[in-house]
Amino acid sequence: MIIILFEIMPYEAGSKECRHLIDSKESLLSALESLSKINSTDVLQVQIREIYNKLEIMHDQRKKIEYSS
């Protein structure tokens, strides 16, 4: 199993939507950290990483919208 660790993102300026996306990603990272200490949570960890990656894409798209306006 490959474990990918993400760092907590520093605060960045942006819209409230970006802040909510950042908060959501940080919550998922916290959940991953906790689950990593519990046996038989591999499937849950994969699912959370997938959700994290989807939020990352949403955040990148939102930043592009904000930077273009």
MDAnalysis code that builds the backbone (N, CA, C; Angstrom):
import MDAnalysis as mda
import numpy as np

u = mda.Universe.empty(207, n_residues=69, atom_resindex=np.repeat(np.arange(69), 3), trajectory=True)
u.add_TopologyAttr("name", ["N", "CA", "C"] * 69)
u.add_TopologyAttr("resid", np.arange(1, 70))
u.add_TopologyAttr("resname", ["MET", "ILE", "ILE", "ILE", "LEU", "PHE", "GLU", "ILE", "MET", "PRO", "TYR", "GLU", "ALA", "GLY", "SER", "LYS", "GLU", "CYS", "ARG", "HIS", "LEU", "ILE", "ASP", "SER", "LYS", "GLU", "SER", "LEU", "LEU", "SER", "ALA", "LEU", "GLU", "SER", "LEU", "SER", "LYS", "ILE", "ASN", "SER", "THR", "ASP", "VAL", "LEU", "GLN", "VAL", "GLN", "ILE", "ARG", "GLU", "ILE", "TYR", "ASN", "LYS", "LEU", "GLU", "ILE", "MET", "HIS", "ASP", "GLN", "ARG", "LYS", "LYS", "ILE", "GLU", "TYR", "SER", "SER"])
u.atoms.positions = np.array([
    [0.828, -1.167, 0.000],
    [0.000, 0.000, 0.000],
    [0.883, 1.246, 0.000],
    [0.538, 2.212, -0.799],
    [1.283, 3.461, -0.870],
    [0.557, 4.492, -0.027],
    [1.281, 5.115, 0.879],
    [0.696, 6.163, 1.719],
    [1.245, 7.490, 1.237],
    [0.346, 8.366, 0.859],
    [0.737, 9.695, 0.425],
    [0.310, 10.663, 1.507],
    [1.267, 11.395, 2.030],
    [0.961, 12.366, 3.067],
    [0.896, 13.745, 2.448],
    [-0.085, 14.506, 2.882],
    [-0.242, 15.863, 2.417],
    [0.066, 16.787, 3.575],
    [0.574, 17.949, 3.277],
    [0.836, 18.930, 4.312],
    [-0.383, 19.818, 4.489],
    [-0.577, 20.302, 5.707],
    [-1.613, 21.284, 5.955],
    [-1.230, 22.541, 5.181],
    [-2.186, 23.048, 4.426],
    [-1.910, 24.203, 3.596],
    [-1.881, 25.473, 4.436],
    [-0.949, 26.368, 4.137],
    [-0.972, 27.660, 4.824],
    [-2.175, 28.458, 4.349],
    [-2.570, 29.427, 5.137],
    [-3.701, 30.256, 4.739],
    [-3.341, 31.014, 3.475],
    [-4.279, 31.099, 2.572],
    [-4.073, 31.894, 1.369],
    [-5.278, 32.799, 1.188],
    [-5.013, 33.965, 0.654],
    [-6.108, 34.902, 0.408],
    [-6.999, 34.350, -0.685],
    [-8.243, 34.700, -0.647],
    [-9.167, 34.256, -1.674],
    [-10.589, 34.410, -1.214],
    [-11.471, 33.824, -1.966],
    [-12.891, 33.929, -1.677],
    [-13.271, 33.044, -0.492],
    [-14.483, 33.255, -0.032],
    [-15.007, 32.388, 1.027],
    [-15.092, 30.954, 0.539],
    [-15.412, 30.779, -0.743],
    [-15.486, 29.428, -1.290],
    [-14.122, 28.738, -1.221],
    [-13.060, 29.471, -1.556],
    [-11.708, 28.902, -1.446],
    [-11.398, 28.541, 0.004],
    [-11.764, 29.420, 0.920],
    [-11.503, 29.146, 2.338],
    [-12.234, 27.890, 2.782],
    [-13.469, 27.707, 2.319],
    [-14.226, 26.498, 2.679],
    [-13.589, 25.248, 2.065],
    [-13.100, 25.380, 0.852],
    [-12.412, 24.239, 0.225],
    [-11.142, 23.892, 0.988],
    [-10.377, 24.899, 1.382],
    [-9.159, 24.672, 2.165],
    [-9.501, 24.010, 3.496],
    [-10.520, 24.521, 4.169],
    [-10.944, 23.931, 5.451],
    [-11.347, 22.473, 5.272],
    [-12.071, 22.196, 4.187],
    [-12.507, 20.817, 3.923],
    [-11.314, 19.906, 3.695],
    [-10.342, 20.379, 2.921],
    [-9.151, 19.566, 2.664],
    [-8.378, 19.326, 3.959],
    [-8.260, 20.341, 4.789],
    [-7.558, 20.170, 6.066],
    [-8.265, 19.158, 6.960],
    [-9.590, 19.176, 6.954],
    [-10.353, 18.202, 7.747],
    [-10.096, 16.785, 7.254],
    [-10.027, 16.628, 5.944],
    [-9.752, 15.303, 5.394],
    [-8.348, 14.835, 5.757],
    [-7.392, 15.750, 5.748],
    [-6.034, 15.384, 6.155],
    [-5.988, 14.936, 7.605],
    [-6.740, 15.609, 8.436],
    [-6.824, 15.216, 9.844],
    [-7.445, 13.825, 9.975],
    [-8.494, 13.580, 9.215],
    [-9.132, 12.260, 9.242],
    [-8.167, 11.182, 8.769],
    [-7.410, 11.480, 7.708],
    [-6.418, 10.510, 7.220],
    [-5.376, 10.195, 8.275],
    [-4.925, 11.218, 8.958],
    [-3.926, 11.006, 10.001],
    [-4.472, 10.094, 11.104],
    [-5.693, 10.347, 11.516],
    [-6.308, 9.522, 12.556],
    [-6.522, 8.089, 12.077],
    [-7.022, 7.945, 10.856],
    [-7.286, 6.608, 10.328],
    [-6.011, 5.803, 10.117],
    [-4.907, 6.497, 9.873],
    [-3.647, 5.776, 9.649],
    [-3.209, 5.003, 10.889],
    [-3.772, 5.356, 12.022],
    [-3.424, 4.686, 13.280],
    [-4.400, 3.561, 13.640],
    [-5.363, 3.318, 12.740],
    [-6.380, 2.297, 12.986],
    [-6.244, 1.202, 11.937],
    [-6.198, -0.043, 12.375],
    [-6.097, -1.180, 11.471],
    [-7.349, -1.295, 10.604],
    [-7.162, -1.838, 9.421],
    [-8.246, -2.165, 8.501],
    [-9.031, -0.941, 8.022],
    [-8.333, 0.166, 7.853],
    [-9.013, 1.362, 7.329],
    [-8.454, 1.761, 5.966],
    [-7.743, 0.842, 5.322],
    [-7.110, 1.153, 4.038],
    [-8.115, 1.639, 2.996],
    [-9.243, 0.968, 2.893],
    [-10.247, 1.339, 1.890],
    [-10.794, 2.733, 2.186],
    [-11.059, 3.012, 3.440],
    [-11.538, 4.347, 3.809],
    [-10.503, 5.418, 3.479],
    [-9.240, 5.111, 3.735],
    [-8.180, 6.078, 3.443],
    [-8.096, 6.372, 1.945],
    [-8.248, 5.359, 1.133],
    [-8.234, 5.553, -0.321],
    [-9.406, 6.434, -0.739],
    [-10.574, 6.170, -0.183],
    [-11.749, 6.970, -0.523],
    [-11.572, 8.428, -0.115],
    [-11.003, 8.645, 1.050],
    [-10.776, 10.016, 1.511],
    [-9.753, 10.710, 0.624],
    [-8.710, 9.992, 0.201],
    [-7.726, 10.590, -0.713],
    [-8.377, 10.978, -2.038],
    [-9.298, 10.148, -2.514],
    [-10.000, 10.461, -3.759],
    [-10.843, 11.726, -3.599],
    [-11.522, 11.849, -2.478],
    [-12.316, 13.050, -2.207],
    [-11.407, 14.262, -2.089],
    [-10.284, 14.095, -1.393],
    [-9.313, 15.186, -1.260],
    [-8.865, 15.663, -2.646],
    [-8.538, 14.719, -3.522],
    [-8.080, 15.077, -4.864],
    [-9.164, 15.805, -5.657],
    [-10.416, 15.408, -5.477],
    [-11.524, 16.108, -6.149],
    [-11.658, 17.534, -5.613],
    [-11.510, 17.697, -4.313],
    [-11.551, 19.042, -3.734],
    [-10.384, 19.881, -4.218],
    [-9.229, 19.263, -4.389],
    [-8.051, 19.975, -4.894],
    [-8.324, 20.500, -6.307],
    [-8.944, 19.686, -7.137],
    [-9.300, 20.113, -8.496],
    [-10.289, 21.270, -8.442],
    [-11.299, 21.148, -7.578],
    [-12.276, 22.226, -7.425],
    [-11.591, 23.513, -6.973],
    [-10.657, 23.389, -6.058],
    [-9.940, 24.555, -5.544],
    [-9.102, 25.199, -6.651],
    [-8.403, 24.384, -7.427],
    [-7.614, 24.914, -8.538],
    [-8.497, 25.643, -9.547],
    [-9.657, 25.073, -9.834],
    [-10.591, 25.719, -10.764],
    [-11.085, 27.044, -10.200],
    [-11.377, 27.054, -8.913],
    [-11.858, 28.282, -8.281],
    [-10.775, 29.360, -8.307],
    [-9.537, 28.967, -8.046],
    [-8.442, 29.946, -8.075],
    [-8.285, 30.536, -9.476],
    [-8.431, 29.707, -10.497],
    [-8.333, 30.212, -11.877],
    [-9.420, 31.243, -12.147],
    [-10.629, 30.976, -11.659],
    [-11.746, 31.918, -11.838],
    [-11.428, 33.236, -11.164],
    [-10.915, 33.165, -9.943],
    [-10.622, 34.373, -9.194],
    [-9.468, 35.157, -9.801],
    [-8.439, 34.461, -10.266],
    [-7.287, 35.156, -10.821],
    [-7.601, 35.789, -12.174],
    [-8.585, 35.225, -12.883],
    [-8.914, 35.768, -14.208],
    [-9.843, 36.980, -14.127],
    [-10.439, 37.210, -12.957],
    [-11.364, 38.345, -12.866],
    [-10.735, 39.569, -12.256],
])
